Structure formats: C-alpha cells, structure tokens
C-alpha cells in the first residue's frame, strides 16, 4: 500500500470527521460539561469504531450491509437509541433546575461509566459507521495483499486520526464548560444537542 494512497485515505477520513453527525452531538454534549467527561465520550466513540473495524476485517459488516433484514434491524435500533439520547437531553432541559448534588468518587465513576456506555453504544449502533468500512474503505485496498491486514491498517489510521480530531474538539469545546455550568446555557445546549440527536435518529430511520 503506497504512501500516496494512505494520505488520500487520511484526507477522506478527516473530511468524514469534520462533517457533523451523531458522534458530534454526543461528544459536544459531554465535553461542554468538562474536559474529562468529553474525553470519556471520545473513548467510547472510538472504542465503538474499533468494533466496526474488527467486524469489517472479519467480514461481518459486509454480511450485515448485504442483508436487508439485518441492516434494517441495525438501522432501526440505532435510530431509536439516538432518539432516546436526544429525548433524555430534552427532558433534562425542561425539568425544573435543582441544586447539583455533591458527587463522591463512586458516583463520579458511575457517571463516567454511563457516559462511556452511551457514547460507545451510539457509535456501534450507527449503520453509517459500518457502511464506511464496507463501502469507502475497500476502495483503498490493494488486490495484491490480503484484505484483513489492510482493513486493520486503514482502520487503525482512521481511529488514530479520530483521536487527534476529537482531542482538539474536546480541548476547544471544554473551554465553554464554566459557562455551560450555568442553568441557561446548559439548558440551551441540551435542547440543541437533544434536538439534533432526535433529528438524526429520525433521519436515519427514514433514510434509504
């Protein structure tokens, strides 16, 4: 695999990261709370991407995307989960504000675990991520070498570039964390990201 091909693939990957989507809404919502929470969300999203990469290397993603029943099921479940996350954020924004409880280490760890699980599940259930590995990535594979190792190489590059992108994203958006701790801006962010997640979920459900 040539260096030029890797550079071209890197350009495609970065373009895909820059375009807003479900991962944007999930990471933004958490990184605006504080930097640590944002990085946990990034870890969840990129771990989900590892699942797609492994599935593509094993041929599972190809089977799913070529099975109408399996793909539709994945799409419906993924769309429903995005709507659930968005509806949860909207519900939280409309509740009467309460004094924030003091979190001990156990509660904080549980909260971080919940952030990771939500981010991970959101990415794993996103069929567009699976489609990237079975429709875009194969175009950069060489016919002269086994596909599996090439998928792992390109997938690893994708994940590494994502970590760079999301690190910059979190460092930038987390600067708003102090501002977002105030009730008004926090509600506004929950409503914007919640509405975006619901909209993305609905779009995903009705898209062909």
C-alpha positions as CSV (number, residue, x, y, z in Angstrom):
1,X,0.0,0.0,0.0
2,X,1.6,3.3,-1.1
3,X,2.1,6.4,1.0
4,X,0.1,8.4,-1.5
5,X,-2.9,6.1,-1.0
6,X,-2.6,6.4,2.8
7,X,-2.5,10.2,2.5
8,X,-5.6,10.2,0.3
9,X,-7.4,7.9,2.7
10,X,-6.4,10.2,5.6
11,X,-8.0,13.1,3.7
12,X,-11.2,11.2,3.3
13,X,-11.3,10.2,6.9
14,X,-10.7,13.7,8.2
15,X,-13.4,15.1,6.0
16,X,-15.8,12.5,7.4
17,X,-14.8,13.5,11.0
18,X,-15.3,17.2,10.3
19,X,-18.9,16.8,9.0
20,X,-21.3,16.9,12.0
21,X,-23.1,13.7,12.8
22,X,-24.3,11.7,15.9
23,X,-20.8,11.5,17.3
24,X,-20.5,15.3,17.2
25,X,-23.7,15.7,19.2
26,X,-22.7,13.1,21.8
27,X,-19.2,14.4,22.3
28,X,-20.2,18.0,22.3
29,X,-22.9,17.5,24.9
30,X,-20.4,15.9,27.3
31,X,-17.3,17.9,26.6
32,X,-19.2,21.1,27.3
33,X,-19.7,19.7,30.8
34,X,-16.0,19.4,31.4
35,X,-12.8,18.2,29.7
36,X,-12.6,14.8,31.5
37,X,-16.2,13.9,30.6
38,X,-15.5,14.9,27.0
39,X,-12.5,12.6,26.8
40,X,-14.5,9.7,28.2
41,X,-17.1,10.3,25.5
42,X,-14.3,10.3,22.9
43,X,-13.0,7.0,24.3
44,X,-16.5,5.5,24.0
45,X,-17.0,6.7,20.4
46,X,-13.6,5.4,19.2
47,X,-13.9,2.1,21.0
48,X,-17.2,1.7,19.1
49,X,-15.2,2.4,15.9
50,X,-12.9,-0.5,16.9
51,X,-15.9,-2.8,16.9
52,X,-16.8,-1.7,13.3
53,X,-13.1,-2.2,12.2
54,X,-13.0,-5.7,13.7
55,X,-16.3,-6.6,12.1
56,X,-15.1,-5.4,8.7
57,X,-11.9,-7.3,9.0
58,X,-13.9,-10.5,9.8
59,X,-16.4,-9.8,7.1
60,X,-19.3,-9.4,9.5
61,X,-20.1,-5.8,8.3
62,X,-20.3,-6.9,4.7
63,X,-22.8,-9.6,5.7
64,X,-24.9,-7.1,7.7
65,X,-25.0,-4.4,5.0
66,X,-25.9,-7.0,2.3
67,X,-28.7,-8.5,4.4
68,X,-31.8,-6.2,4.2
69,X,-33.3,-7.7,7.4
70,X,-30.1,-7.4,9.4
71,X,-29.3,-3.9,8.1
72,X,-32.8,-2.6,8.7
73,X,-32.8,-4.0,12.2
74,X,-29.5,-2.3,13.0
75,X,-30.8,0.9,11.5
76,X,-34.0,0.9,13.5
77,X,-32.2,0.1,16.8
78,X,-29.6,2.7,16.1
79,X,-32.2,5.3,15.2
80,X,-34.2,4.5,18.3
81,X,-31.2,4.8,20.5
82,X,-30.3,8.3,19.1
83,X,-33.9,9.4,19.6
84,X,-33.7,8.1,23.2
85,X,-30.5,10.0,23.9
86,X,-31.9,13.2,22.4
87,X,-35.3,12.8,24.2
88,X,-33.4,12.3,27.5
89,X,-31.4,15.6,26.9
90,X,-34.6,17.4,26.0
91,X,-36.4,16.1,29.1
92,X,-33.5,17.2,31.3
93,X,-33.5,20.7,29.8
94,X,-37.2,21.1,30.6
95,X,-37.1,19.9,34.2
96,X,-37.1,22.4,37.0
97,X,-33.5,23.2,37.9
98,X,-32.3,21.6,41.1
99,X,-29.2,22.0,43.2
100,X,-26.4,19.8,41.9
101,X,-25.6,17.1,44.3
102,X,-22.1,16.6,45.5
103,X,-20.6,13.5,43.9
104,X,-18.2,11.2,45.7
105,X,-15.7,9.1,43.8
106,X,-18.1,6.2,43.4
107,X,-20.8,8.4,41.9
108,X,-18.4,10.1,39.6
109,X,-17.1,6.8,38.4
110,X,-20.6,5.6,37.7
111,X,-21.3,8.8,35.8
112,X,-18.2,8.4,33.7
113,X,-19.2,4.8,33.0
114,X,-22.6,5.9,31.8
115,X,-21.0,8.5,29.5
116,X,-18.7,5.8,28.0
117,X,-21.6,3.3,27.5
118,X,-23.8,5.9,25.9
119,X,-21.1,7.1,23.5
120,X,-19.9,3.5,22.7
121,X,-23.5,2.3,22.0
122,X,-24.3,5.3,19.9
123,X,-21.4,4.6,17.6
124,X,-21.8,0.8,17.5
125,X,-25.5,1.2,16.5
126,X,-24.7,3.7,13.8
127,X,-25.0,1.8,10.5
128,X,-23.3,4.7,8.7
129,X,-20.1,3.8,10.5
130,X,-20.4,0.2,9.4
131,X,-21.1,1.4,5.8
132,X,-17.9,3.4,5.8
133,X,-15.9,0.2,6.5
134,X,-17.6,-1.8,3.7
135,X,-18.2,0.9,1.1
136,X,-15.5,3.6,1.4
137,X,-12.5,1.8,3.0
138,X,-12.5,-1.2,0.5
139,X,-11.8,1.3,-2.3
140,X,-8.3,1.8,-0.8
141,X,-7.4,-1.9,-0.6
142,X,-4.8,-3.4,-2.8
143,X,-5.8,-6.6,-4.6
144,X,-2.2,-7.9,-4.3
145,X,-2.4,-8.3,-0.5
146,X,-4.7,-10.0,2.0
147,X,-7.7,-7.8,2.8
148,X,-7.8,-8.4,6.6
149,X,-4.5,-6.8,7.5
150,X,-5.2,-3.9,5.2
151,X,-8.5,-3.2,6.8
152,X,-6.8,-3.3,10.2
153,X,-4.1,-0.8,9.0
154,X,-6.6,1.6,7.5
155,X,-9.0,1.2,10.4
156,X,-6.2,1.9,12.8
157,X,-5.3,5.0,10.9
158,X,-8.9,6.1,11.0
159,X,-9.1,5.6,14.7
160,X,-5.7,7.4,15.3
161,X,-6.8,10.4,13.2
162,X,-10.1,10.4,15.1
163,X,-8.3,10.6,18.4
164,X,-6.3,13.6,17.1
165,X,-9.5,15.3,15.9
166,X,-11.6,14.6,19.0
167,X,-8.8,15.7,21.3
168,X,-8.7,19.1,19.6
169,X,-12.5,19.2,19.6
170,X,-12.7,18.5,23.3
171,X,-10.0,21.0,24.2
172,X,-11.8,23.7,22.3
173,X,-15.4,23.0,23.4
174,X,-14.4,22.2,27.1
175,X,-13.3,25.9,27.3
176,X,-17.1,26.5,27.5
177,X,-17.5,24.2,30.5
178,X,-17.6,27.0,33.1
179,X,-20.1,29.0,31.0
180,X,-22.2,25.9,30.4
181,X,-22.5,25.1,34.1
182,X,-24.9,28.0,34.3
183,X,-28.5,26.9,34.1
184,X,-29.5,28.9,31.0
185,X,-26.6,27.9,28.6
186,X,-26.7,24.3,29.9
187,X,-30.4,24.1,29.1
188,X,-29.8,25.6,25.6
189,X,-27.1,23.1,24.9
190,X,-29.2,20.2,26.0
191,X,-32.0,21.4,23.8
192,X,-29.8,21.9,20.7
193,X,-27.9,18.6,21.0
194,X,-31.1,16.8,22.1
195,X,-33.0,18.1,19.1
196,X,-30.0,17.3,16.8
197,X,-29.9,13.7,18.1
198,X,-33.7,13.2,17.7
199,X,-33.5,14.7,14.2
200,X,-30.5,12.5,13.3
201,X,-32.4,9.4,14.7
202,X,-35.5,10.2,12.7
203,X,-33.4,10.9,9.5
204,X,-31.6,7.6,10.0
205,X,-34.8,5.7,10.4
206,X,-36.4,7.0,7.2
207,X,-33.3,7.1,5.0
208,X,-33.0,4.5,2.3
